[in-house]
Amino acid sequence: MSGRAHPDVNPVTDGGDLPIKSSPHRHKVGVPPKQNMFHDFMYTFKETFFHDDPLRHFKDQPKSKKFMLGLQSVFPVFDWGRNYNLKKFRGDLIAGLTIASLCIPQDIGYAKLANLDPKYGLYSSFVPPLVYACMGSSRDIAIGPVAVVSLLLGTLLRAEVDPNTNPDEYLRLAFTATFFAGVTEAALGFFRLGFLIDFLSHAAVVGFMGGAAITIALQQLKGFLGIKKFTKKTDIIAVLDSVFSAAHHGWNWQTILIGASFLTFLLTSKFIGKKSKKLFWIPAIAPLISVIISTFFVYITRADKQGVQIVKHLDKGINPSSFHQIYFSGHYLAKGIRIGVVAGMVALTEAVAIGRTFAAMKDYQIDGNKEMVALGVMNVVGSMSSCYVATGSFSRSAVNFMAGCQTAVSNIIMSIVVLLTLLFLTPLFKYTPNAILAAIIINAVIPLIDIQAAILIFKVDKLDFVACMGAFFGVIFASVEIGLLIAVSISFAKILLQVTRPRTAVLGNIPRTSVYRNIQQYPEATMVPGVLTIRVDSAIYFSNSNYVRERIQRWLLEEEEKVKAASLPRIQFLIIEMLPVTDIDTSGIHALEDLYKSLQKRDIQLILANPGPLVIGKLHLSHFADILGYDHIFLTVADAVEACGPKLSDEV
Amino acid sequence: MSGRAHPDVNPVTDGGDLPIKSSPHRHKVGVPPKQNMFHDFMYTFKETFFHDDPLRHFKDQPKSKKFMLGLQSVFPVFDWGRNYNLKKFRGDLIAGLTIASLCIPQDIGYAKLANLDPKYGLYSSFVPPLVYACMGSSRDIAIGPVAVVSLLLGTLLRAEVDPNTNPDEYLRLAFTATFFAGVTEAALGFFRLGFLIDFLSHAAVVGFMGGAAITIALQQLKGFLGIKKFTKKTDIIAVLDSVFSAAHHGWNWQTILIGASFLTFLLTSKFIGKKSKKLFWIPAIAPLISVIISTFFVYITRADKQGVQIVKHLDKGINPSSFHQIYFSGHYLAKGIRIGVVAGMVALTEAVAIGRTFAAMKDYQIDGNKEMVALGVMNVVGSMSSCYVATGSFSRSAVNFMAGCQTAVSNIIMSIVVLLTLLFLTPLFKYTPNAILAAIIINAVIPLIDIQAAILIFKVDKLDFVACMGAFFGVIFASVEIGLLIAVSISFAKILLQVTRPRTAVLGNIPRTSVYRNIQQYPEATMVPGVLTIRVDSAIYFSNSNYVRERIQRWLLEEEEKVKAASLPRIQFLIIEMLPVTDIDTSGIHALEDLYKSLQKRDIQLILANPGPLVIGKLHLSHFADILGYDHIFLTVADAVEACGPKLSDEV
């Protein structure tokens, strides 16, 4: 825009044949140097898979240093372990004990969601956290079984094998699925495909999680009300039907009394924890206290003889090996892989979201791909030591963070507490009433119903809200699988919509500047007579090239009608602001060519303003820039408008 | 940028607590008025499905006029028919006769590609063009069977039913597939989902078409060499193996002689047609002349007794009804639907591409969705009158265009000629040698191998070229289905890549202007010390929000290292140019929040320049704009840099 503030016509041109001339002090649009044959291919490849430049630390280092860095890169424990001190240990010890007290009752309940014996929940809080502590890079995440993944795994597994009639096969399939969940996670990380989990939109995740939370809470009504005959389905209608048809004879008032009083206790403690951040430990240890008190109460009163259901037997001892139980052949292999891939992806989504959230809070970096490898290895090892799919738990990670954890050592502490529990304390859980576990789970999943986030989504984007509700209702009225499918489909549809229908805007000049902006956003912006300036707000690719061309033609048509109605000078120049057009492919170039031909027939000149390096390079290579003429390509809209001036003044 | 040309620091601010102050004459970023609840939803909906505003002509019209417009909209024949005159008819007559002479021999050959009797090819050139002439909006397209769709249909059908052992079932399944191909096309148009075919990238189509052309040409070796035992597979290895294993006893030299001489004749005529545009009719009638001469020759010499294979019997009479042959139930229904959907989509892609190309040449508009409805109805009617999938043929449309067609009447002329052929001339084809049909098809598919387009794709985009070659080799080494699958997959992968990895650029000030541009494109652009300006070149959505945040942080890290090495003042301001960020969702806002928090920890101020209407609206609604501060949002980068000035000068 050559330094002048006003875009008004300035007839500096020499009045020759060409209507558009460059003034001598105008900056040219830079045509980038000819590229090396595979340069742009490699650039795209690098930005796709290695955008974080993981090897940058290895540059210019001696070999021994490189080995150490490599070791630290695979096992971050060697990195942070060297600076570990007693002060940090104190923080980790307190945090570890707190999350252990929270995880033990949760584990027992979550295992039931996956239709597994309670001990497998505890097993899954012993081995995986140890593996993660050596390989993971998040300092705040708390590893173990989580509600949503347990429910999802349980639903998917039950569709294949009945856990009541074939408990052995069910268990073996669970380990198989866990193994392949781990393989999936590790493979995504190793092949640097971690970005695939970004295809699940935030809105869809909020809806899915909310729906899953309600489904999980509804499932707890079995334990909470002491119902013996309960539906195997998870949709709200079947569950409520099951609950109310059991109302007259199946509800157990003693169970309800125990459950309700402890749920009140848990909710109150949560409320207290929210009021004062210092009292975060109250809601954190409330579940364990509930378990202890209620177990003792049932043991004393022998309420189990009154129909109050209890955990009964819980095996003593640490994780047995389960390597030989994994199906590596037969028709269960394919099923295990399918279930594992789904469960692994969902587990990954949760863990990575947690890792990122807390890393942003403390301002440290997490390598998503490395993190996935750690989570994957952890589940592979877990599947061989009688664990089912473990991942990062949001509620326990938050407690971990607030309790002042410093490193992954808090996971080791938790793991040791779980080990001691497995070795010595499991018999004590015999009289723990199921109603307490139900209350603990209901209490734990309530925060997953993120109404605030849903309201924000509603405010910010109505389409996103539709996606959110689609996933939500899919989960509660159909099943977790259907909900997940809806969430993924809507997310993909949104991506496709985004690339097919890019926005376009008519630009006007903002008074007393040389800036051109969207006239809808800046009503004070004025259009230059005889010139229509349109901005295309996206790269022009095959998926949108026809739309872009048609949309530009429609803008032109509408403007011509307006101009005609107001008896203004006819449109002679169509300027396209190309700044947001970061790339173009052959279809896009064809669309520009078609537009150019069509405009030529109507005696309107096409002008491009501010094409980016890739675009100008490709227009050059395809010779469209020659056809259009380099004198029709400008650095800014203001330059272009100025150059149109002389010709316009002839007719106006 | 407030009219001043130079972005240099101008300490007009009042030196208060806030480091950033607005100078009084600066333009504010417009926050759009609060939107009506469903306004943006409806806007997106309209732009997605009704971006061409199909009802605009109906506005403010009386009822009778509206009815007429509605009729014209469904049957464009009522629109152009009213202005039809003798001059136009002369053009259409010549064009119609020319394409008829071209289509009759092609139809017979293409029907064989679909494993159908030759008569079905002729049937398909009679009914569908008539239907299209009433409903279609393209003036230049020539309707009938085409090579690629015939091959695809033949391959898909043969995978389900063997045409030799079960010819009846095969035929019925072909009609069923045609019916559902029509339903698919009409439904896509009716529900305005026409944009779905844009998801097949130009590069993938070029590769697919080239591969299909080679596959089709290879299939013709059977007829061309007079081989009797020929493989049922279509991949190049199986076909060449079949050809060479038959070399010693299966090749028929008389057949080869006839085929080769007429192929030479056809190629020569094509060459002449290319040399002079006026002689376009020579390659157009050459096939019919070849058929006539070779048929006469075989009849005279009775070469069929020497092993030259001939068409033999060809039924006389027009299309019988086939409504009752369509499967509307049973297990063939699902197969018919699947094949129909695939064949319909491919047929649509070809027809719409042709329609658009010629519409751009003559500068008239085609409504893609209406066009799809026309093509769909045409195939539905066709499936009930013994036709298989018809669509627009590129080679015949080009001839139609060059012969001077004016309207769809040329299709009616062609249709009448085909009718007369069916009624009276079919017996004459008895002695037509198959080698001639093979030569005609080879000659017809050669232009589909678009080497020029492939070279352009290679030049413009290496990734696109990989897609093109993937589809190409998929078709020739595996099958048309695999090739199509590869084409679609690569196209989708490209779209996903595009939204996951948007480009970012560091901006610098172009000397003597207030313009900030990519420093890689404009090496003369200079960076302002203490300020890092980054442009994000895409909307920030869930699919890229994490990447964008990480990429900005990496730019900052790299810049800080550079600054440190050169002992320049440290970076205090990070300006993000938001112009290309046309939209943002909740994930994107979270990413900005995370970035803001992380920068705060490092005492770097985040500044946004030039956010669009949607973005500023959403930042406002989500309160991020409040957190950031409206005094940290500027109209242009130059304004923002200017405002950073006073603070910077304190430390520099």
Boltz contact constraints between the chains, C-beta under 6 A:
constraints:
  - contact:
      token1: [A, 3]
      token2: [B, 5]
      max_distance: 6.0
  - contact:
      token1: [A, 3]
      token2: [B, 512]
      max_distance: 6.0
  - contact:
      token1: [A, 3]
      token2: [B, 513]
      max_distance: 6.0
  - contact:
      token1: [A, 5]
      token2: [B, 3]
      max_distance: 6.0
  - contact:
      token1: [A, 27]
      token2: [B, 510]
      max_distance: 6.0
  - contact:
      token1: [A, 30]
      token2: [B, 521]
      max_distance: 6.0
  - contact:
      token1: [A, 30]
      token2: [B, 522]
      max_distance: 6.0
  - contact:
      token1: [A, 41]
      token2: [B, 462]
      max_distance: 6.0
  - contact:
      token1: [A, 47]
      token2: [B, 501]
      max_distance: 6.0
  - contact:
      token1: [A, 48]
      token2: [B, 501]
      max_distance: 6.0
  - contact:
      token1: [A, 195]
      token2: [B, 500]
      max_distance: 6.0
  - contact:
      token1: [A, 198]
      token2: [B, 543]
      max_distance: 6.0
  - contact:
      token1: [A, 198]
      token2: [B, 546]
      max_distance: 6.0
  - contact:
      token1: [A, 199]
      token2: [B, 543]
      max_distance: 6.0
  - contact:
      token1: [A, 201]
      token2: [B, 542]
      max_distance: 6.0
  - contact:
      token1: [A, 202]
      token2: [B, 542]
      max_distance: 6.0
  - contact:
      token1: [A, 202]
      token2: [B, 586]
      max_distance: 6.0
  - contact:
      token1: [A, 202]
      token2: [B, 587]
      max_distance: 6.0
  - contact:
      token1: [A, 360]
      token2: [B, 594]
      max_distance: 6.0
  - contact:
      token1: [A, 360]
      token2: [B, 597]
      max_distance: 6.0
  - contact:
      token1: [A, 363]
      token2: [B, 598]
      max_distance: 6.0
  - contact:
      token1: [A, 363]
      token2: [B, 601]
      max_distance: 6.0
  - contact:
      token1: [A, 456]
      token2: [B, 586]
      max_distance: 6.0
  - contact:
      token1: [A, 456]
      token2: [B, 622]
      max_distance: 6.0
  - contact:
      token1: [A, 457]
      token2: [B, 586]
      max_distance: 6.0
  - contact:
      token1: [A, 459]
      token2: [B, 621]
      max_distance: 6.0
  - contact:
      token1: [A, 460]
      token2: [B, 586]
      max_distance: 6.0
  - contact:
      token1: [A, 460]
      token2: [B, 618]
      max_distance: 6.0
  - contact:
      token1: [A, 460]
      token2: [B, 621]
      max_distance: 6.0
  - contact:
      token1: [A, 460]
      token2: [B, 622]
      max_distance: 6.0
  - contact:
      token1: [A, 461]
      token2: [B, 585]
      max_distance: 6.0
  - contact:
      token1: [A, 462]
      token2: [B, 40]
      max_distance: 6.0
  - contact:
      token1: [A, 462]
      token2: [B, 41]
      max_distance: 6.0
  - contact:
      token1: [A, 463]
      token2: [B, 44]
      max_distance: 6.0
  - contact:
      token1: [A, 464]
      token2: [B, 585]
      max_distance: 6.0
  - contact:
      token1: [A, 495]
      token2: [B, 499]
      max_distance: 6.0
  - contact:
      token1: [A, 495]
      token2: [B, 543]
      max_distance: 6.0
  - contact:
      token1: [A, 499]
      token2: [B, 495]
      max_distance: 6.0
  - contact:
      token1: [A, 500]
      token2: [B, 195]
      max_distance: 6.0
  - contact:
      token1: [A, 501]
      token2: [B, 47]
      max_distance: 6.0
  - contact:
      token1: [A, 501]
      token2: [B, 48]
      max_distance: 6.0
  - contact:
      token1: [A, 503]
      token2: [B, 582]
      max_distance: 6.0
  - contact:
      token1: [A, 510]
      token2: [B, 27]
      max_distance: 6.0
  - contact:
      token1: [A, 512]
      token2: [B, 3]
      max_distance: 6.0
  - contact:
      token1: [A, 513]
      token2: [B, 1]
      max_distance: 6.0
  - contact:
      token1: [A, 513]
      token2: [B, 3]
      max_distance: 6.0
  - contact:
      token1: [A, 515]
      token2: [B, 636]
      max_distance: 6.0
  - contact:
      token1: [A, 521]
      token2: [B, 30]
      max_distance: 6.0
  - contact:
      token1: [A, 521]
      token2: [B, 613]
      max_distance: 6.0
  - contact:
      token1: [A, 522]
      token2: [B, 30]
      max_distance: 6.0
  - contact:
      token1: [A, 537]
      token2: [B, 582]
      max_distance: 6.0
  - contact:
      token1: [A, 542]
      token2: [B, 201]
      max_distance: 6.0
  - contact:
      token1: [A, 542]
      token2: [B, 202]
      max_distance: 6.0
  - contact:
      token1: [A, 543]
      token2: [B, 198]
      max_distance: 6.0
  - contact:
      token1: [A, 543]
      token2: [B, 199]
      max_distance: 6.0
  - contact:
      token1: [A, 543]
      token2: [B, 495]
      max_distance: 6.0
  - contact:
      token1: [A, 546]
      token2: [B, 198]
      max_distance: 6.0
  - contact:
      token1: [A, 580]
      token2: [B, 580]
      max_distance: 6.0
  - contact:
      token1: [A, 582]
      token2: [B, 503]
      max_distance: 6.0
  - contact:
      token1: [A, 582]
      token2: [B, 537]
      max_distance: 6.0
  - contact:
      token1: [A, 585]
      token2: [B, 461]
      max_distance: 6.0
  - contact:
      token1: [A, 585]
      token2: [B, 464]
      max_distance: 6.0
  - contact:
      token1: [A, 586]
      token2: [B, 202]
      max_distance: 6.0
  - contact:
      token1: [A, 586]
      token2: [B, 456]
      max_distance: 6.0
  - contact:
      token1: [A, 586]
      token2: [B, 457]
      max_distance: 6.0
  - contact:
      token1: [A, 586]
      token2: [B, 460]
      max_distance: 6.0
  - contact:
      token1: [A, 587]
      token2: [B, 202]
      max_distance: 6.0
  - contact:
      token1: [A, 594]
      token2: [B, 360]
      max_distance: 6.0
  - contact:
      token1: [A, 598]
      token2: [B, 363]
      max_distance: 6.0
  - contact:
      token1: [A, 601]
      token2: [B, 363]
      max_distance: 6.0
  - contact:
      token1: [A, 613]
      token2: [B, 521]
      max_distance: 6.0
  - contact:
      token1: [A, 618]
      token2: [B, 460]
      max_distance: 6.0
  - contact:
      token1: [A, 621]
      token2: [B, 459]
      max_distance: 6.0
  - contact:
      token1: [A, 621]
      token2: [B, 460]
      max_distance: 6.0
  - contact:
      token1: [A, 622]
      token2: [B, 456]
      max_distance: 6.0
  - contact:
      token1: [A, 622]
      token2: [B, 460]
      max_distance: 6.0
  - contact:
      token1: [A, 636]
      token2: [B, 515]
      max_distance: 6.0
